[in-house]
Amino acid sequence: MNVHGREIKLFAGNSNPALAQEISDALGIPLGKCDVGKFTDGETSVSVYETVRGSDVFVIQSTSEPTNDNLMELLVMIDAFKRASAGRITAVVPYYGYARQDRKAKGRDPITSKLVADMITVAGADRILTMDLHAPQIQGFFNIPLDHLVGSAILAPYLLEKYGVDNPDLVVMSPDVGSINRARKFAEYFNAPIAIVDKRRPKANVSEVMNIIGDVRDKDIIIFDDMVDTAGTLYHAAFAIKEAGARSITATATHAVLSGPAVERIQESPIDNLVVLNTINVPESKRIDKITVLPAGRLFAEAIEHIYSDKPMSPLVDKMVEAKQD
């Protein structure tokens, strides 16, 4: 493995072309010429139309829905660049699919998140760049370097414009006990207290709120989580928070999975605004008035510059980064 390529080259799969273009524009580097499609039998087809020999190649591809197709595109693209003698290959995976399958919840469960990590490594990636893994320990599933960005670096500055610091009426809410540490770190941006939604989940994608731990009466609430999938947790939490006397409710999440009835639930809930990033492509059909999508391209572009130049990533993780596109 080369430790450095001669020049940056960006290539994108089909999962999120808008984000790939944002990154390209921020870096001032055009996306590489390649076709990623399917053969008539459904197999993934990749054709690269420019040399990558000795280059620092960055493959931009979220493994979001359709998860298996997008994952296969990523793997085949990495293999193509490895066989074309790329100097170094970085898989830029803004949203890492299968992240919730990170442990054995019951007997004979697979740990698919580890399997996917192995597949990306075997395909030929030299390093990974991602954002807000559902479980931080997934970083240890890789035997190659992994750089982990945080969505709060974009979400917090946006919300600080509205709520400010030391706002006595602001409370940051953890949607469940498992997200307490994530909510506490986010609350530090605002110097705000946290509250917790205590719930039990009878089965997958079904949640039932039990009670609210903390004072939310007449408060402005920010619910902070890493992703919104079917929005069941948000839906039930928002009603419980409203019944407890909250004045307003803003929900935030890095990854807008928005599967199944998610959009309808958000529309029907007492949530005033859901703020997400575009790590996953949010189609126009799902962009209702309640959903605000912030661009993550500039932050990823800065991270790519740091990787290429062998600069430390900690400045991008430790400070709040205003990542709005001009």
ZAMARGU-4260 file (C-alpha; in steps of 0.2 Angstrom, whole numbers, plus 5000, padded with zeros to 4 digits):
<rodrens>
0) 5000/5000/5000 | 5006/5017/4996 | 5005/5030/5009 | 5001/5044/4997 | 4995/5046/4980
5) 5001/5059/4967 | 4984/5068/4965 | 4966/5067/4971 | 4953/5059/4961 | 4935/5058/4966
10) 4923/5045/4960 | 4905/5042/4964 | 4892/5028/4964 | 4874/5030/4962 | 4868/5032/4980
15) 4870/5051/4982 | 4876/5060/4967 | 4871/5077/4975 | 4882/5075/4989 | 4896/5069/4978
20) 4894/5085/4968 | 4894/5096/4983 | 4911/5088/4988 | 4918/5090/4971 | 4913/5108/4970
25) 4920/5112/4988 | 4937/5104/4983 | 4937/5112/4965 | 4940/5094/4958 | 4928/5087/4945
30) 4921/5070/4948 | 4930/5056/4938 | 4924/5049/4922 | 4916/5032/4926 | 4899/5023/4923
35) 4891/5013/4937 | 4876/5003/4931 | 4870/4985/4929 | 4872/4971/4916 | 4855/4964/4909
40) 4856/4950/4922 | 4857/4963/4936 | 4875/4961/4940 | 4884/4977/4945 | 4894/4985/4930
45) 4908/4997/4933 | 4918/5006/4919 | 4932/5019/4922 | 4937/5030/4908 | 4952/5039/4915
50) 4969/5033/4922 | 4970/5032/4941 | 4988/5024/4942 | 4997/5031/4957 | 4982/5043/4962
55) 4974/5046/4979 | 4957/5039/4974 | 4941/5043/4985 | 4926/5033/4981 | 4910/5042/4987
60) 4896/5030/4991 | 4883/5029/5005 | 4877/5011/5008 | 4859/5017/5010 | 4843/5010/5002
65) 4844/5000/4991 | 4857/4995/5003 | 4864/4979/4994 | 4865/4987/4977 | 4874/5002/4984
70) 4886/4991/4994 | 4890/4980/4979 | 4893/4996/4969 | 4906/5002/4982 | 4915/4985/4982
75) 4916/4983/4963 | 4922/5001/4961 | 4936/4999/4975 | 4941/4983/4966 | 4942/4991/4949
80) 4953/5005/4956 | 4964/4993/4965 | 4967/4983/4949 | 4970/4999/4940 | 4985/5003/4951
85) 4978/5017/4961 | 4991/5023/4974 | 4978/5024/4989 | 4960/5021/4989 | 4948/5029/5002
90) 4930/5023/5004 | 4920/5039/5008 | 4904/5031/5016 | 4894/5045/5023 | 4881/5033/5029
95) 4887/5016/5034 | 4873/5003/5031 | 4871/4988/5042 | 4878/4998/5057 | 4864/4992/5068
100) 4869/4974/5066 | 4884/4976/5077 | 4882/4963/5090 | 4873/4946/5094 | 4856/4952/5101
105) 4851/4934/5102 | 4858/4916/5099 | 4864/4913/5081 | 4862/4931/5075 | 4875/4937/5063
110) 4886/4952/5066 | 4884/4959/5048 | 4892/4976/5052 | 4909/4966/5054 | 4906/4956/5038
115) 4903/4972/5028 | 4919/4980/5036 | 4929/4964/5030 | 4921/4965/5013 | 4926/4983/5011
120) 4944/4979/5017 | 4946/4964/5006 | 4939/4973/4991 | 4955/4984/4992 | 4951/5000/5002
125) 4966/5007/5011 | 4955/5018/5023 | 4938/5023/5027 | 4930/5040/5030 | 4912/5040/5037
130) 4901/5050/5049 | 4891/5046/5065 | 4892/5027/5065 | 4877/5020/5075 | 4889/5011/5087
135) 4906/5019/5089 | 4914/5002/5092 | 4912/4998/5073 | 4928/5008/5071 | 4936/4992/5078
140) 4929/4981/5065 | 4941/4988/5052 | 4959/4983/5051 | 4963/4998/5041 | 4962/5017/5047
145) 4945/5024/5049 | 4941/5043/5051 | 4925/5046/5060 | 4916/5063/5057 | 4902/5070/5068
150) 4886/5077/5061 | 4884/5088/5076 | 4898/5099/5069 | 4885/5105/5056 | 4869/5103/5066
155) 4875/5112/5081 | 4880/5129/5072 | 4863/5129/5063 | 4853/5127/5079 | 4864/5139/5089
160) 4858/5153/5077 | 4841/5150/5084 | 4843/5145/5102 | 4860/5152/5107 | 4871/5147/5122
165) 4865/5147/5140 | 4847/5148/5135 | 4837/5144/5151 | 4822/5138/5141 | 4832/5125/5130
170) 4833/5106/5134 | 4842/5093/5124 | 4832/5077/5124 | 4839/5059/5122 | 4826/5048/5113
175) 4831/5033/5123 | 4843/5027/5136 | 4856/5021/5123 | 4858/5039/5116 | 4862/5048/5132
180) 4880/5050/5129 | 4877/5056/5112 | 4864/5069/5118 | 4875/5075/5132 | 4889/5079/5120
185) 4877/5088/5109 | 4870/5098/5124 | 4888/5104/5128 | 4887/5115/5112 | 4872/5125/5120
190) 4877/5123/5138 | 4860/5115/5141 | 4853/5102/5152 | 4847/5085/5145 | 4831/5075/5148
195) 4828/5057/5143 | 4813/5047/5135 | 4812/5031/5144 | 4804/5018/5133 | 4803/5000/5129
200) 4803/4992/5112 | 4792/4976/5111 | 4799/4972/5094 | 4810/4979/5080 | 4804/4996/5073
205) 4790/4997/5086 | 4793/5008/5102 | 4782/5012/5116 | 4786/5027/5127 | 4785/5025/5146
210) 4789/5042/5153 | 4800/5058/5153 | 4815/5059/5164 | 4818/5078/5167 | 4809/5095/5166
215) 4802/5099/5149 | 4787/5110/5154 | 4787/5127/5145 | 4804/5122/5137 | 4810/5122/5119
220) 4816/5104/5116 | 4829/5098/5104 | 4828/5079/5101 | 4845/5073/5096 | 4849/5056/5088
225) 4860/5048/5075 | 4847/5043/5062 | 4828/5043/5059 | 4822/5027/5051 | 4804/5023/5052
230) 4802/5038/5065 | 4793/5027/5077 | 4804/5033/5091 | 4802/5051/5087 | 4783/5050/5084
235) 4780/5043/5101 | 4793/5053/5110 | 4786/5069/5103 | 4768/5066/5109 | 4775/5061/5126
240) 4786/5077/5127 | 4771/5088/5121 | 4759/5080/5134 | 4773/5084/5147 | 4771/5103/5143
245) 4785/5106/5131 | 4783/5123/5121 | 4791/5118/5105 | 4800/5102/5098 | 4814/5102/5086
250) 4821/5085/5081 | 4839/5082/5074 | 4848/5068/5066 | 4863/5065/5055 | 4856/5051/5044
255) 4838/5053/5036 | 4834/5035/5032 | 4815/5039/5032 | 4809/5022/5028 | 4791/5015/5028
260) 4779/5027/5037 | 4792/5039/5042 | 4787/5055/5033 | 4769/5052/5037 | 4773/5050/5056
265) 4784/5066/5056 | 4770/5076/5047 | 4757/5070/5060 | 4768/5072/5075 | 4770/5088/5086
270) 4787/5090/5079 | 4789/5108/5073 | 4805/5104/5063 | 4816/5089/5059 | 4834/5094/5054
275) 4845/5081/5045 | 4860/5080/5034 | 4861/5074/5016 | 4872/5059/5020 | 4858/5050/5013
280) 4849/5057/4997 | 4832/5063/5002 | 4821/5063/4987 | 4809/5078/4984 | 4794/5067/4988
285) 4800/5066/5006 | 4805/5084/5008 | 4790/5090/5017 | 4789/5107/5025 | 4794/5100/5042
290) 4810/5093/5036 | 4826/5103/5034 | 4841/5095/5025 | 4858/5103/5028 | 4873/5100/5016
295) 4887/5089/5023 | 4898/5091/5007 | 4910/5105/5014 | 4914/5095/5029 | 4918/5079/5019
300) 4928/5090/5007 | 4939/5096/5021 | 4941/5079/5028 | 4947/5073/5011 | 4960/5087/5010
305) 4966/5082/5027 | 4968/5064/5022 | 4977/5068/5006 | 4989/5080/5015 | 4992/5068/5029
310) 4985/5082/5041 | 4977/5077/5058 | 4958/5075/5058 | 4955/5081/5076 | 4953/5099/5071
315) 4938/5094/5061 | 4931/5083/5075 | 4934/5094/5090 | 4928/5111/5083 | 4911/5116/5077
320) 4912/5118/5058 | 4900/5129/5049 | 4897/5118/5034 | 4884/5127/5024 | 4887/5129/5006
325) 4889/5146/4999
</rodrens>
